[in-house]
């Protein structure tokens, strides 16, 4: 690899940077045509906070992917300022962040290979090794979720800051002005804390890196750089403040501190999660957008994966003392996954973008080990792997072109995922003749997870539109209300169906409950008024409710007409 770089017209480092950036851009070019999917909708399409830089820093009304992550919010506001809500601009930004992260990793690995610790073993091919490691990391198809899925720039922005922190610190070693590089490393770390909580491990990883490769011990590392480490660990205060601003909770998703999942049950799933990540890092198939919520029935079910993960974790602990260079990379890998694997959640058991940074130590170890074993093979084998990865990445990006393609792929690979079937049904409704297919997906989703009330609700709505299916629709609407008692839309629809079946008292009681829950809802008031208007004895009440609806929304459709009908009836 380096012999090729040496014969090029450009200096080898510059040529390596150009090759790396070009390869990543080519692999992700078709992702620029991708659509907004899933969490992109509430955080980008439906969000007004991104329309101004000031409001981008506000806490959203509902906890979402940008909550407590101001750097992510500002990046969305920047995209909006430059091109509105056109998806292509957001995708370009994501690809550029990924390229920048790959270049930061390249710089870090190159300087790592040149450290005196190695006694020159990697020096002849330091640039080539850095290039293949960064290329394998950037082109690995496991990274597609963090790049092609727009809102997961939270992960890639954090990853960029993580690699910059390490590279800038390493850049300070041997520099005539180390203070400047260390200051920049602290700034990068602080920015990472505002992108995603996983950045919490960065100060510890830097200190361990210093102890392992530079200072030789924790005491010397801390003594020689006391001010630097005070500032670096001080960036935790930013993260703690941001987490506290959300009440220590990310809406019960993984990473929240008030989630409903059992700690032990969640931990058991994480043996499977980490084993899956390790397998996908080197054999990225099948890649799944949303794995769904699942629990292992007992500890025995976690045993096969635990037999992989626990020995690796044990070897990492041993290596930290006996083979510190290897131990460092094992610690780095596990520290990245620790936050999401230790703190339980209720939605995401396995998420591919969590491997964004954790892939780096794996590929560094593989490249270094292969280089020391068979120097002549390393560039051929790893170069071929990078090309294969690039081809699979291009293909995987096609799944992100439309929500329909993504959820269709998801259900094909994970048919037991009720949430994926629900989302697929929603997309099928927009297709010609898709109502029957959507209903089939919803029925399967409800069978898999009867408590998935959004699937129950949509199924009930579809059934209510079919003659002869009113009783089935009523049953599903009642299930929705049982699971989610305050679901006003389900109560309203159920009331309409009950009224049509001659069960007027039940219907009236439901609508009165909706109005009590949502007294500022013109729709709820109008529906109650329309129901009360059917009985001459309750028409005065109907008139009052219709007037309230009109006061809330003077343009509410049907309210004026209903008032006219009531006035004529009185005459």
BELBEL-V862623 format. One record per residue. N is the residue number from 1. PHI is phi in whole degrees, 0 to 359 (none if undefined). OMEGA is omega as a letter, one per 30 degrees, with the letter a starting at -180 (* if undefined). Layout:
BEGIN
n->N phi->PHI omega->OMEGA
n->N phi->PHI omega->OMEGA
END
This chain:
BEGIN
n->1 phi->none omega->a
n->2 phi->292 omega->l
n->3 phi->297 omega->l
n->4 phi->293 omega->a
n->5 phi->296 omega->a
n->6 phi->290 omega->a
n->7 phi->273 omega->a
n->8 phi->285 omega->a
n->9 phi->289 omega->a
n->10 phi->276 omega->l
n->11 phi->303 omega->a
n->12 phi->302 omega->a
n->13 phi->294 omega->a
n->14 phi->294 omega->l
n->15 phi->295 omega->l
n->16 phi->298 omega->l
n->17 phi->297 omega->l
n->18 phi->297 omega->l
n->19 phi->298 omega->a
n->20 phi->294 omega->a
n->21 phi->298 omega->l
n->22 phi->295 omega->a
n->23 phi->295 omega->l
n->24 phi->294 omega->l
n->25 phi->299 omega->a
n->26 phi->293 omega->a
n->27 phi->293 omega->a
n->28 phi->252 omega->a
n->29 phi->299 omega->a
n->30 phi->287 omega->l
n->31 phi->288 omega->a
n->32 phi->295 omega->l
n->33 phi->266 omega->a
n->34 phi->288 omega->a
n->35 phi->258 omega->l
n->36 phi->282 omega->a
n->37 phi->226 omega->l
n->38 phi->43 omega->a
n->39 phi->292 omega->l
n->40 phi->298 omega->a
n->41 phi->295 omega->l
n->42 phi->291 omega->a
n->43 phi->271 omega->a
n->44 phi->236 omega->a
n->45 phi->295 omega->a
n->46 phi->263 omega->a
n->47 phi->272 omega->l
n->48 phi->267 omega->a
n->49 phi->293 omega->a
n->50 phi->282 omega->a
n->51 phi->283 omega->l
n->52 phi->218 omega->a
n->53 phi->296 omega->a
n->54 phi->292 omega->a
n->55 phi->287 omega->l
n->56 phi->295 omega->l
n->57 phi->269 omega->l
n->58 phi->289 omega->l
n->59 phi->287 omega->l
n->60 phi->297 omega->l
n->61 phi->300 omega->l
n->62 phi->243 omega->a
n->63 phi->295 omega->a
n->64 phi->217 omega->a
n->65 phi->297 omega->a
n->66 phi->270 omega->a
n->67 phi->297 omega->a
n->68 phi->69 omega->a
n->69 phi->226 omega->a
n->70 phi->300 omega->l
n->71 phi->297 omega->l
n->72 phi->293 omega->l
n->73 phi->299 omega->l
n->74 phi->295 omega->l
n->75 phi->294 omega->l
n->76 phi->292 omega->l
n->77 phi->295 omega->l
n->78 phi->297 omega->l
n->79 phi->301 omega->a
n->80 phi->295 omega->a
n->81 phi->296 omega->a
n->82 phi->275 omega->a
n->83 phi->207 omega->a
n->84 phi->65 omega->a
n->85 phi->258 omega->l
n->86 phi->291 omega->a
n->87 phi->302 omega->a
n->88 phi->301 omega->l
n->89 phi->296 omega->l
n->90 phi->293 omega->l
n->91 phi->291 omega->l
n->92 phi->300 omega->l
n->93 phi->301 omega->a
n->94 phi->299 omega->a
n->95 phi->294 omega->l
n->96 phi->296 omega->l
n->97 phi->297 omega->a
n->98 phi->295 omega->l
n->99 phi->297 omega->l
n->100 phi->299 omega->l
n->101 phi->295 omega->l
n->102 phi->297 omega->l
n->103 phi->292 omega->l
n->104 phi->296 omega->l
n->105 phi->294 omega->l
n->106 phi->303 omega->a
n->107 phi->298 omega->l
n->108 phi->294 omega->a
n->109 phi->294 omega->l
n->110 phi->298 omega->l
n->111 phi->291 omega->l
n->112 phi->299 omega->a
n->113 phi->293 omega->a
n->114 phi->267 omega->a
n->115 phi->297 omega->l
n->116 phi->301 omega->a
n->117 phi->306 omega->a
n->118 phi->274 omega->l
n->119 phi->54 omega->l
n->120 phi->79 omega->a
n->121 phi->295 omega->a
n->122 phi->257 omega->a
n->123 phi->303 omega->a
n->124 phi->300 omega->a
n->125 phi->233 omega->a
n->126 phi->300 omega->a
n->127 phi->294 omega->l
n->128 phi->296 omega->l
n->129 phi->297 omega->l
n->130 phi->298 omega->a
n->131 phi->295 omega->a
n->132 phi->290 omega->l
n->133 phi->297 omega->a
n->134 phi->295 omega->l
n->135 phi->292 omega->l
n->136 phi->299 omega->l
n->137 phi->297 omega->a
n->138 phi->286 omega->a
n->139 phi->266 omega->l
n->140 phi->304 omega->a
n->141 phi->301 omega->l
n->142 phi->298 omega->a
n->143 phi->277 omega->a
n->144 phi->301 omega->a
n->145 phi->296 omega->a
n->146 phi->286 omega->a
n->147 phi->251 omega->a
n->148 phi->283 omega->l
n->149 phi->268 omega->a
n->150 phi->307 omega->a
n->151 phi->292 omega->l
n->152 phi->281 omega->l
n->153 phi->300 omega->l
n->154 phi->304 omega->l
n->155 phi->288 omega->a
n->156 phi->288 omega->l
n->157 phi->295 omega->l
n->158 phi->299 omega->a
n->159 phi->298 omega->l
n->160 phi->301 omega->l
n->161 phi->295 omega->l
n->162 phi->296 omega->a
n->163 phi->294 omega->l
n->164 phi->296 omega->l
n->165 phi->301 omega->l
n->166 phi->294 omega->a
n->167 phi->294 omega->a
n->168 phi->295 omega->l
n->169 phi->297 omega->a
n->170 phi->295 omega->l
n->171 phi->296 omega->a
n->172 phi->286 omega->a
n->173 phi->292 omega->a
n->174 phi->82 omega->a
n->175 phi->283 omega->l
n->176 phi->289 omega->l
n->177 phi->231 omega->a
n->178 phi->297 omega->a
n->179 phi->301 omega->a
n->180 phi->294 omega->a
n->181 phi->295 omega->l
n->182 phi->290 omega->l
n->183 phi->298 omega->l
n->184 phi->296 omega->l
n->185 phi->296 omega->l
n->186 phi->295 omega->l
n->187 phi->299 omega->l
n->188 phi->299 omega->l
n->189 phi->295 omega->l
n->190 phi->297 omega->l
n->191 phi->296 omega->l
n->192 phi->299 omega->l
n->193 phi->297 omega->l
n->194 phi->270 omega->l
n->195 phi->257 omega->l
n->196 phi->195 omega->a
n->197 phi->294 omega->a
n->198 phi->299 omega->l
n->199 phi->297 omega->a
n->200 phi->304 omega->a
n->201 phi->279 omega->a
n->202 phi->302 omega->l
n->203 phi->301 omega->l
n->204 phi->294 omega->l
n->205 phi->295 omega->l
n->206 phi->297 omega->l
n->207 phi->298 omega->l
n->208 phi->294 omega->l
n->209 phi->298 omega->l
n->210 phi->300 omega->l
n->211 phi->299 omega->a
n->212 phi->280 omega->a
n->213 phi->249 omega->a
n->214 phi->243 omega->a
n->215 phi->281 omega->a
n->216 phi->96 omega->l
n->217 phi->202 omega->l
n->218 phi->295 omega->a
n->219 phi->299 omega->a
n->220 phi->293 omega->l
n->221 phi->297 omega->a
n->222 phi->289 omega->a
n->223 phi->293 omega->a
n->224 phi->277 omega->a
n->225 phi->222 omega->a
n->226 phi->300 omega->a
n->227 phi->294 omega->a
n->228 phi->298 omega->a
n->229 phi->288 omega->l
n->230 phi->298 omega->l
n->231 phi->289 omega->a
n->232 phi->296 omega->l
n->233 phi->289 omega->l
n->234 phi->294 omega->l
n->235 phi->294 omega->l
n->236 phi->300 omega->a
n->237 phi->299 omega->l
n->238 phi->297 omega->a
n->239 phi->295 omega->a
n->240 phi->299 omega->l
n->241 phi->294 omega->a
n->242 phi->293 omega->l
n->243 phi->294 omega->l
n->244 phi->296 omega->a
n->245 phi->294 omega->l
n->246 phi->262 omega->a
n->247 phi->73 omega->a
n->248 phi->71 omega->a
n->249 phi->220 omega->l
n->250 phi->251 omega->l
n->251 phi->60 omega->l
n->252 phi->67 omega->l
n->253 phi->274 omega->l
n->254 phi->301 omega->a
n->255 phi->106 omega->l
n->256 phi->275 omega->a
n->257 phi->256 omega->l
n->258 phi->225 omega->a
n->259 phi->288 omega->a
n->260 phi->268 omega->a
n->261 phi->287 omega->l
n->262 phi->289 omega->a
n->263 phi->300 omega->a
n->264 phi->295 omega->a
n->265 phi->299 omega->l
n->266 phi->293 omega->a
n->267 phi->300 omega->l
n->268 phi->299 omega->l
n->269 phi->293 omega->a
n->270 phi->285 omega->l
n->271 phi->296 omega->l
n->272 phi->295 omega->a
n->273 phi->298 omega->a
n->274 phi->293 omega->l
n->275 phi->298 omega->l
n->276 phi->295 omega->l
n->277 phi->301 omega->a
n->278 phi->297 omega->l
n->279 phi->295 omega->a
n->280 phi->291 omega->l
n->281 phi->301 omega->a
n->282 phi->253 omega->l
n->283 phi->228 omega->a
n->284 phi->284 omega->l
n->285 phi->201 omega->f
n->286 phi->276 omega->l
n->287 phi->269 omega->a
n->288 phi->233 omega->a
n->289 phi->293 omega->a
n->290 phi->225 omega->a
n->291 phi->281 omega->a
n->292 phi->88 omega->l
n->293 phi->269 omega->l
n->294 phi->210 omega->l
n->295 phi->231 omega->l
n->296 phi->281 omega->a
n->297 phi->295 omega->a
n->298 phi->198 omega->a
n->299 phi->295 omega->a
n->300 phi->298 omega->a
n->301 phi->292 omega->l
n->302 phi->272 omega->a
n->303 phi->300 omega->a
n->304 phi->304 omega->l
n->305 phi->289 omega->l
n->306 phi->297 omega->l
n->307 phi->292 omega->l
n->308 phi->267 omega->a
n->309 phi->285 omega->a
n->310 phi->299 omega->l
n->311 phi->300 omega->l
n->312 phi->295 omega->l
n->313 phi->295 omega->l
n->314 phi->296 omega->l
n->315 phi->297 omega->l
n->316 phi->297 omega->l
n->317 phi->298 omega->l
n->318 phi->297 omega->a
n->319 phi->295 omega->l
n->320 phi->302 omega->a
n->321 phi->257 omega->a
n->322 phi->267 omega->l
n->323 phi->228 omega->a
n->324 phi->306 omega->a
n->325 phi->297 omega->l
n->326 phi->286 omega->a
n->327 phi->301 omega->l
n->328 phi->301 omega->a
n->329 phi->290 omega->l
n->330 phi->296 omega->l
n->331 phi->297 omega->a
n->332 phi->302 omega->a
n->333 phi->300 omega->a
n->334 phi->290 omega->a
n->335 phi->293 omega->l
n->336 phi->294 omega->a
n->337 phi->277 omega->a
n->338 phi->300 omega->a
n->339 phi->300 omega->a
n->340 phi->278 omega->l
n->341 phi->269 omega->a
n->342 phi->266 omega->a
n->343 phi->275 omega->a
n->344 phi->286 omega->l
n->345 phi->218 omega->a
n->346 phi->242 omega->a
n->347 phi->242 omega->a
n->348 phi->255 omega->l
n->349 phi->275 omega->l
n->350 phi->233 omega->l
n->351 phi->223 omega->a
n->352 phi->295 omega->a
n->353 phi->290 omega->l
n->354 phi->293 omega->l
n->355 phi->271 omega->a
n->356 phi->306 omega->l
n->357 phi->276 omega->a
n->358 phi->297 omega->l
n->359 phi->294 omega->a
n->360 phi->300 omega->a
n->361 phi->298 omega->l
n->362 phi->296 omega->a
n->363 phi->288 omega->l
n->364 phi->296 omega->l
n->365 phi->297 omega->a
n->366 phi->297 omega->a
n->367 phi->295 omega->a
n->368 phi->295 omega->a
n->369 phi->296 omega->l
n->370 phi->293 omega->l
n->371 phi->296 omega->a
n->372 phi->289 omega->a
n->373 phi->276 omega->a
n->374 phi->219 omega->a
n->375 phi->304 omega->a
n->376 phi->288 omega->a
n->377 phi->271 omega->a
n->378 phi->303 omega->a
n->379 phi->283 omega->l
n->380 phi->292 omega->a
n->381 phi->294 omega->a
n->382 phi->287 omega->l
n->383 phi->296 omega->l
n->384 phi->296 omega->l
n->385 phi->297 omega->l
n->386 phi->296 omega->l
n->387 phi->296 omega->l
n->388 phi->296 omega->l
n->389 phi->300 omega->a
n->390 phi->300 omega->a
n->391 phi->296 omega->l
n->392 phi->292 omega->l
n->393 phi->298 omega->l
n->394 phi->302 omega->a
n->395 phi->294 omega->a
n->396 phi->295 omega->l
n->397 phi->298 omega->l
n->398 phi->296 omega->l
n->399 phi->293 omega->a
n->400 phi->269 omega->a
n->401 phi->293 omega->l
n->402 phi->218 omega->l
n->403 phi->301 omega->l
n->404 phi->298 omega->l
n->405 phi->295 omega->a
n->406 phi->293 omega->a
n->407 phi->286 omega->l
n->408 phi->297 omega->l
n->409 phi->298 omega->a
n->410 phi->298 omega->a
n->411 phi->292 omega->l
n->412 phi->297 omega->a
n->413 phi->269 omega->a
n->414 phi->223 omega->a
n->415 phi->297 omega->a
n->416 phi->277 omega->a
n->417 phi->272 omega->a
n->418 phi->296 omega->a
n->419 phi->295 omega->l
n->420 phi->296 omega->l
n->421 phi->295 omega->l
n->422 phi->299 omega->a
n->423 phi->293 omega->l
n->424 phi->296 omega->l
n->425 phi->300 omega->l
n->426 phi->297 omega->l
n->427 phi->287 omega->l
n->428 phi->295 omega->l
n->429 phi->299 omega->a
n->430 phi->275 omega->a
n->431 phi->266 omega->l
n->432 phi->302 omega->l
n->433 phi->67 omega->a
n->434 phi->272 omega->a
n->435 phi->298 omega->a
n->436 phi->295 omega->l
n->437 phi->294 omega->l
n->438 phi->296 omega->l
n->439 phi->297 omega->l
n->440 phi->298 omega->l
n->441 phi->293 omega->l
n->442 phi->292 omega->l
n->443 phi->298 omega->l
n->444 phi->294 omega->a
n->445 phi->296 omega->a
n->446 phi->293 omega->l
n->447 phi->294 omega->l
n->448 phi->288 omega->a
n->449 phi->217 omega->a
n->450 phi->299 omega->a
n->451 phi->272 omega->l
n->452 phi->281 omega->a
n->453 phi->293 omega->l
n->454 phi->293 omega->l
n->455 phi->289 omega->l
n->456 phi->302 omega->a
n->457 phi->295 omega->a
n->458 phi->297 omega->l
n->459 phi->296 omega->l
n->460 phi->298 omega->l
n->461 phi->298 omega->l
n->462 phi->298 omega->l
n->463 phi->294 omega->a
n->464 phi->294 omega->l
n->465 phi->272 omega->a
n->466 phi->253 omega->l
n->467 phi->303 omega->l
n->468 phi->87 omega->a
n->469 phi->252 omega->a
n->470 phi->299 omega->a
n->471 phi->295 omega->l
n->472 phi->297 omega->l
n->473 phi->298 omega->l
n->474 phi->301 omega->a
n->475 phi->299 omega->a
n->476 phi->289 omega->l
n->477 phi->298 omega->l
n->478 phi->295 omega->l
n->479 phi->295 omega->l
n->480 phi->300 omega->a
n->481 phi->292 omega->l
n->482 phi->296 omega->a
n->483 phi->283 omega->a
n->484 phi->234 omega->a
n->485 phi->303 omega->a
n->486 phi->266 omega->a
n->487 phi->283 omega->a
n->488 phi->297 omega->a
n->489 phi->297 omega->l
n->490 phi->293 omega->l
n->491 phi->297 omega->a
n->492 phi->294 omega->a
n->493 phi->296 omega->l
n->494 phi->296 omega->l
n->495 phi->299 omega->l
n->496 phi->299 omega->l
n->497 phi->294 omega->l
n->498 phi->297 omega->l
n->499 phi->297 omega->l
n->500 phi->295 omega->l
n->501 phi->266 omega->l
n->502 phi->82 omega->a
n->503 phi->256 omega->a
n->504 phi->296 omega->a
n->505 phi->302 omega->l
n->506 phi->297 omega->a
n->507 phi->296 omega->a
n->508 phi->296 omega->a
n->509 phi->298 omega->l
n->510 phi->297 omega->a
n->511 phi->292 omega->l
n->512 phi->296 omega->l
n->513 phi->294 omega->l
n->514 phi->298 omega->a
n->515 phi->294 omega->l
n->516 phi->296 omega->a
n->517 phi->286 omega->a
n->518 phi->229 omega->a
n->519 phi->295 omega->l
n->520 phi->261 omega->a
n->521 phi->264 omega->l
n->522 phi->298 omega->a
n->523 phi->297 omega->a
n->524 phi->297 omega->l
n->525 phi->296 omega->a
n->526 phi->294 omega->a
n->527 phi->298 omega->l
n->528 phi->295 omega->l
n->529 phi->299 omega->a
n->530 phi->296 omega->l
n->531 phi->288 omega->a
n->532 phi->293 omega->a
n->533 phi->291 omega->a
n->534 phi->287 omega->a
n->535 phi->249 omega->a
n->536 phi->305 omega->a
n->537 phi->288 omega->a
n->538 phi->250 omega->a
n->539 phi->296 omega->l
n->540 phi->300 omega->l
n->541 phi->295 omega->l
n->542 phi->298 omega->l
n->543 phi->299 omega->a
n->544 phi->294 omega->a
n->545 phi->292 omega->l
n->546 phi->295 omega->l
n->547 phi->295 omega->l
n->548 phi->297 omega->l
n->549 phi->297 omega->a
n->550 phi->291 omega->l
n->551 phi->294 omega->l
n->552 phi->287 omega->a
n->553 phi->216 omega->a
n->554 phi->301 omega->a
n->555 phi->260 omega->a
n->556 phi->298 omega->a
n->557 phi->295 omega->l
n->558 phi->95 omega->a
n->559 phi->294 omega->l
n->560 phi->296 omega->a
n->561 phi->297 omega->l
n->562 phi->295 omega->l
n->563 phi->298 omega->l
n->564 phi->297 omega->l
n->565 phi->297 omega->l
n->566 phi->294 omega->l
n->567 phi->296 omega->l
n->568 phi->295 omega->a
n->569 phi->295 omega->l
n->570 phi->290 omega->l
n->571 phi->287 omega->*
END
